[in-house]
Amino acid sequence: MNFRLGKKELSIIFIIVFHIVGLIGFLVPTFYDLFISLVPFHLLLMAGILIINQKEFSLNFWVAALTVAVAGYIVELIGVSTGKIFGVYSYGSTLGFKLADIPLMIGVNWFIMVFSLGSYLKRKFKHQPTIKSLVGAVFLVATDILIEPVAIQHDYWSWEGYTVPFQNYVGWYIVSFLLLRFYYAVDFKKTNPVGLVLFISQFVFFAILNIAEL
């Protein structure tokens, strides 16, 4: 029998393997420094895999992708500058190059989260963009709950008083809802066959790191 792997299958394999390898790198001291330095490149790779599996590359798609990434960056810029959105926090060095003290990769991360989860929820709630956005925001906040301890431990960012404020999760929910609602409002094909796998892989990655670092 001949088995041929298409773009979707190869992409799913890459996503899963890279997250497994990343776990090993984070958990094995010998590899830790190397893998922590690769975090920005991992995010870029995942964003690239998500993009190449997009079913349509219309102008609206690129406008939506760029807008979500830039809006995510701007929200973080305002958040760090004022402490009014998420609370008082600052970014460390793990996410790489910063512009105005905000890593550019944070915009890429917002793009990954919104587009990976959004493509899945699009199939579940077909003509209910507000419901999709409300539900999706819950999942994104749940993901952030897992991300926070790992982020603090590995110098993604840090919080004033070393405690994540409840305000952060409220802010995350509101921002997530608005970005998802915008995503659904822009007219382009939202089908992405690897979106759910990428979202789950990220979720499991941070869940395992939380358990391992207890």
Residue, then its C-alpha position, 0 to 999 in steps of 0.5 A: m500500500n502507498f501512503r502519501l502525506g499531504k500538506k495537512e498531514l505533514s503540517i499536523i505531524f510537524i505541529i505535534v512533533f515540534h511541541i513534543v520536542g519543545l517540551i523535552g527542551f524545556l524539561v531537560p536542563t541540558f537543552y534548556d538554554l537552546f530551546i528557550s532561545l528558540v521560542p520566537f522561532h517556534l512561534l513564527l514556524m507555527a504561524g507559518i504552518l497555520i498560514i500555509n494551510q489557509k484555504e484562501f489567500s484573499l486580501n480580506f484574509w491578510v487584512a484580518a491576519l495583520t489587524v489581529a496581530v497589530a491590534g494584539y501588539i497595541v493592546e499589550l503596548i497600552g497594557v504595559s504602559t498603563g497597567k489599565i488593561f491586564g494589570v502591572y506587568s513587563y516583558g522579559s527576554t524570552l519572546g525575543f526582539k522588542l519594540a517599545d518594550i513589547p516583543l513583536m512575537i506577542g502580536v504573532n501569538w495573538f494571531i495564532m490563538v485567534f485564527s487557530l481556535g476561530s477556524y474550529l469554532k466557525r464549524k461548530f456555530k455556523h451563523q452565530p459570530t457573537i456566540k462563537s466569540l463569547v465561547g472562544a474567549v472562554f477557551l483563550v482565557a483558559t489557555d492563559i491560565l495555563i500560560e501564566p505560571v510557565a511565562i513567569q517561570h521562564d521569563y516571558w513576562s513578570w507581574e508586579g508583586y509576583t501575583v497574576p491579578f484577576q484583572n488580567y483574566v478579565g482583560w484577556y476575556i474582553v480582548s479575546f472576544l473583540l479580536l474573535r468578533f473582528y475575525y468573524a466579521v471579516d469576509f474570507k474563508k475561515t476553514n483551516p484543517v490544522g487550526l484545532v490541532l495547533f490550539i490543542s497542542q499549545f494547550v497540552f504543552f502548557a498544561i504538561l509544563n504546569i504539572a511538571e513544574l509543580 
